[in-house]
């Protein structure tokens, strides 16, 4: 069985969408894959309870307990490796990872970003897109590289920006598409690497 480890920092809505898709689409049967663990850098992340309710192993590696990014990433990697991952999925994991960590999982580390990369990497993507006068926004699923919010693009989805949009209303519409596109992109990755 190929194990998927999902990293979260908050409510875990993308993680939950992935778990639902894995069950609904029978990833275990079709791709010999399963969501094996959910790991958070925050003990109060709501997604942990969602994962536990599904019988998925969970762990917390609290970033503030470590003196450096490298020390945190080393402990995080140990927690991930305990599940022998075929794929590591960042789903709202709000930490910048060190080059050593990224290299360790090269080619099997995915992220979702709430913009049409390469436009608007980093934070506050929805506000920046509205302020720039963009007519569309969206999301990008990509492989993680050492360059923040870059790397080979696996999937994108476009969401129109409405004249009365706020960053919050746009974010809600983009998130709805994330819940659809991220599981599809993971399923495609699993199919192509099977």
Secondary structure, DSSP 4 states (H G I P E B T S, - for coil): -EEEEEEESS--HHHHHHHHHHHHTTHHHHHSEEEEEEEES-TT-HHHHHHHHTT-EEEE--GGGSSSHHHHHHHHHHHHHTT-EEEEEESS---PPPHHHHHHTTTSEEEEESS-TTTT-SS-HHHHHHHTT-SEEEEEEEE--SSTT-S-EEEEEEEEPPTT--HHHHHHHHHHHHHHHHHHHHHHHHHHT-
